[in-house]
Amino acid sequence: MQENRYNRKNRRKYLLKAHIVLVTKYRKKLLSGKVDETTKEAIQSIAKKNDWDIVAMETDKDHVHILLSYDATDRICDIVKA
């Protein structure tokens, strides 16, 4: 069972999660084998560097699904850009 505890910081109480889907250009089937693992490692590295929590991450041959928990001060456009 997943715990949904609110984050509390400086008079703020929040629980923000975003479902991000990254798709390859023209839906080409590029994410297989070693590319799949390398992509996941790169996304996890970026998330760790920015203090984001990856709740779930799944890949298919042409897209990546990421369920991400993030801080209230972060903007979703900056997260996707990273």
C-alpha positions as CSV (number, residue, x, y, z in Angstrom):
1,M,0.0,0.0,0.0
2,Q,1.4,3.4,-1.0
3,E,1.6,6.0,1.7
4,N,0.1,9.4,0.7
5,R,1.5,11.7,3.3
6,Y,1.5,15.4,2.7
7,N,4.8,17.2,2.6
8,R,5.1,20.1,5.0
9,K,7.5,23.0,4.5
10,N,7.4,26.6,5.7
11,R,3.6,26.8,6.3
12,R,2.9,24.8,3.2
13,K,1.2,21.5,3.0
14,Y,1.2,19.7,-0.4
15,L,1.2,16.4,-2.2
16,L,2.1,17.0,-5.9
17,K,2.5,14.3,-8.5
18,A,2.7,14.5,-12.2
19,H,2.3,11.8,-14.8
20,I,4.8,12.6,-17.6
21,V,4.9,10.7,-20.9
22,L,8.0,11.2,-23.1
23,V,7.5,10.0,-26.6
24,T,10.2,9.4,-29.3
25,K,10.0,11.4,-32.5
26,Y,7.6,9.8,-35.0
27,R,6.9,7.1,-32.4
28,K,10.0,5.2,-33.6
29,K,10.7,2.0,-31.7
30,L,14.0,3.1,-30.2
31,L,13.7,2.1,-26.5
32,S,14.7,-1.5,-26.4
33,G,17.6,-3.4,-24.9
34,K,20.4,-1.3,-23.5
35,V,18.8,2.0,-24.6
36,D,15.9,1.3,-22.2
37,E,18.2,0.9,-19.2
38,T,20.4,3.9,-20.1
39,T,17.3,6.1,-20.4
40,K,15.9,5.0,-17.0
41,E,19.3,5.6,-15.4
42,A,19.5,9.1,-16.9
43,I,16.0,10.0,-15.7
44,Q,16.7,8.7,-12.2
45,S,20.0,10.7,-12.1
46,I,18.2,13.9,-13.0
47,A,15.4,13.3,-10.5
48,K,17.9,12.6,-7.7
49,K,19.9,15.7,-8.5
50,N,16.8,17.9,-8.3
51,D,15.3,16.1,-5.2
52,W,12.3,14.7,-7.1
53,D,10.9,11.3,-6.2
54,I,10.1,8.9,-9.0
55,V,7.0,6.9,-7.7
56,A,6.8,4.7,-10.9
57,M,8.6,4.5,-14.2
58,E,7.8,2.2,-17.1
59,T,9.1,2.1,-20.7
60,D,7.7,0.8,-23.9
61,K,9.4,0.7,-27.3
62,D,8.4,4.2,-28.2
63,H,7.6,6.0,-24.9
64,V,8.4,6.4,-21.2
65,H,5.8,6.9,-18.4
66,I,7.0,8.6,-15.3
67,L,5.0,9.3,-12.1
68,L,6.9,12.0,-10.3
69,S,6.4,13.5,-6.9
70,Y,7.9,17.0,-6.6
71,D,8.1,20.1,-4.4
72,A,5.6,23.0,-4.6
73,T,8.3,25.5,-5.5
74,D,9.2,23.5,-8.7
75,R,7.3,24.3,-11.9
76,I,6.2,21.4,-14.1
77,C,7.6,23.1,-17.2
78,D,11.1,23.2,-15.6
79,I,10.8,19.5,-14.6
80,V,10.0,18.5,-18.2
81,K,12.8,20.7,-19.6
82,A,15.3,19.0,-17.3
